[in-house]
Amino acid sequence: MQLVTTETIPGREITETLGIARGNTVEARNVGRDITQSIRNITGGELKAYSQLLTKARDEAISRMEADAAEMGADAVVNVRLETSKVTEGGSEVIAYGTAVRLR
């Protein structure tokens, strides 16, 4: 499965548009991580635990989008986008979406 952020895939022809493929996940912080990251927030520097949490969430959302596209019979997903939003205090959603297509 090819995933691209562009409208086309160089050297390939899109023969059919199948619809929007999407995948999302909601991840929550944990108390222990909040304490250590609060200290880091005071002293400065990267909040690595949160970076890792968001990386995991992005990977999961992309994987679920890819599975959704595969269920539609897609060869690729074009115009892939990622968005995040706050769902609750301490919880964020990451959604990946794009257009599922078949290629020649």
Contacts in CASP RR format, 6 or more apart in sequence:
PFRMAT RR
TARGET T0000
AUTHOR 0000-0000-0000
METHOD contacts of the structure
MODEL  1
MQLVTTETIPGREITETLGIARGNTVEARNVGRDITQSIRNITGGELKAY
SQLLTKARDEAISRMEADAAEMGADAVVNVRLETSKVTEGGSEVIAYGTA
VRLR
1 66 0 8 1.000
1 69 0 8 1.000
1 70 0 8 1.000
1 74 0 8 1.000
1 75 0 8 1.000
1 76 0 8 1.000
1 77 0 8 1.000
2 9 0 8 1.000
2 12 0 8 1.000
2 75 0 8 1.000
2 76 0 8 1.000
2 77 0 8 1.000
2 103 0 8 1.000
3 62 0 8 1.000
3 65 0 8 1.000
3 66 0 8 1.000
3 76 0 8 1.000
3 77 0 8 1.000
3 80 0 8 1.000
4 76 0 8 1.000
4 77 0 8 1.000
4 78 0 8 1.000
4 79 0 8 1.000
4 80 0 8 1.000
5 79 0 8 1.000
5 80 0 8 1.000
5 81 0 8 1.000
6 78 0 8 1.000
6 79 0 8 1.000
7 78 0 8 1.000
7 79 0 8 1.000
8 14 0 8 1.000
8 78 0 8 1.000
9 76 0 8 1.000
9 78 0 8 1.000
9 103 0 8 1.000
12 76 0 8 1.000
12 103 0 8 1.000
12 104 0 8 1.000
13 103 0 8 1.000
13 104 0 8 1.000
14 76 0 8 1.000
14 78 0 8 1.000
14 101 0 8 1.000
14 102 0 8 1.000
14 103 0 8 1.000
14 104 0 8 1.000
15 101 0 8 1.000
15 102 0 8 1.000
15 103 0 8 1.000
15 104 0 8 1.000
16 101 0 8 1.000
16 102 0 8 1.000
17 99 0 8 1.000
17 100 0 8 1.000
17 101 0 8 1.000
18 69 0 8 1.000
18 72 0 8 1.000
18 73 0 8 1.000
18 74 0 8 1.000
18 99 0 8 1.000
18 100 0 8 1.000
18 101 0 8 1.000
18 102 0 8 1.000
19 72 0 8 1.000
19 99 0 8 1.000
19 100 0 8 1.000
20 97 0 8 1.000
20 98 0 8 1.000
20 99 0 8 1.000
20 100 0 8 1.000
21 65 0 8 1.000
21 66 0 8 1.000
21 68 0 8 1.000
21 69 0 8 1.000
21 72 0 8 1.000
21 74 0 8 1.000
21 77 0 8 1.000
21 97 0 8 1.000
21 98 0 8 1.000
21 99 0 8 1.000
21 100 0 8 1.000
22 64 0 8 1.000
22 65 0 8 1.000
22 68 0 8 1.000
22 95 0 8 1.000
22 96 0 8 1.000
22 97 0 8 1.000
22 98 0 8 1.000
23 61 0 8 1.000
23 62 0 8 1.000
23 64 0 8 1.000
23 65 0 8 1.000
23 67 0 8 1.000
23 68 0 8 1.000
23 95 0 8 1.000
23 96 0 8 1.000
23 97 0 8 1.000
24 61 0 8 1.000
24 64 0 8 1.000
24 93 0 8 1.000
24 94 0 8 1.000
24 95 0 8 1.000
24 96 0 8 1.000
25 57 0 8 1.000
25 60 0 8 1.000
25 61 0 8 1.000
25 64 0 8 1.000
25 93 0 8 1.000
25 94 0 8 1.000
26 87 0 8 1.000
26 91 0 8 1.000
26 92 0 8 1.000
26 93 0 8 1.000
27 53 0 8 1.000
27 54 0 8 1.000
27 56 0 8 1.000
27 57 0 8 1.000
27 91 0 8 1.000
27 92 0 8 1.000
27 94 0 8 1.000
28 88 0 8 1.000
28 90 0 8 1.000
28 91 0 8 1.000
29 37 0 8 1.000
29 50 0 8 1.000
29 53 0 8 1.000
29 90 0 8 1.000
29 91 0 8 1.000
33 49 0 8 1.000
33 50 0 8 1.000
33 53 0 8 1.000
36 49 0 8 1.000
37 47 0 8 1.000
37 49 0 8 1.000
37 50 0 8 1.000
40 46 0 8 1.000
40 47 0 8 1.000
40 48 0 8 1.000
41 47 0 8 1.000
54 84 0 8 1.000
54 92 0 8 1.000
54 94 0 8 1.000
57 84 0 8 1.000
57 92 0 8 1.000
57 94 0 8 1.000
58 82 0 8 1.000
58 94 0 8 1.000
58 96 0 8 1.000
60 94 0 8 1.000
61 82 0 8 1.000
61 94 0 8 1.000
61 95 0 8 1.000
61 96 0 8 1.000
62 80 0 8 1.000
62 82 0 8 1.000
62 96 0 8 1.000
64 96 0 8 1.000
65 77 0 8 1.000
65 80 0 8 1.000
65 96 0 8 1.000
65 97 0 8 1.000
65 98 0 8 1.000
66 77 0 8 1.000
68 100 0 8 1.000
69 76 0 8 1.000
69 77 0 8 1.000
69 100 0 8 1.000
72 100 0 8 1.000
73 100 0 8 1.000
73 102 0 8 1.000
74 100 0 8 1.000
74 101 0 8 1.000
74 102 0 8 1.000
75 101 0 8 1.000
75 102 0 8 1.000
75 103 0 8 1.000
76 100 0 8 1.000
76 101 0 8 1.000
76 102 0 8 1.000
76 103 0 8 1.000
77 98 0 8 1.000
77 99 0 8 1.000
77 100 0 8 1.000
77 101 0 8 1.000
78 98 0 8 1.000
78 99 0 8 1.000
78 101 0 8 1.000
79 98 0 8 1.000
79 99 0 8 1.000
80 96 0 8 1.000
80 97 0 8 1.000
80 98 0 8 1.000
81 96 0 8 1.000
81 97 0 8 1.000
81 98 0 8 1.000
82 94 0 8 1.000
82 95 0 8 1.000
82 96 0 8 1.000
83 94 0 8 1.000
83 95 0 8 1.000
83 97 0 8 1.000
84 92 0 8 1.000
84 93 0 8 1.000
84 94 0 8 1.000
84 95 0 8 1.000
85 92 0 8 1.000
85 93 0 8 1.000
85 95 0 8 1.000
86 92 0 8 1.000
86 93 0 8 1.000
87 93 0 8 1.000
END
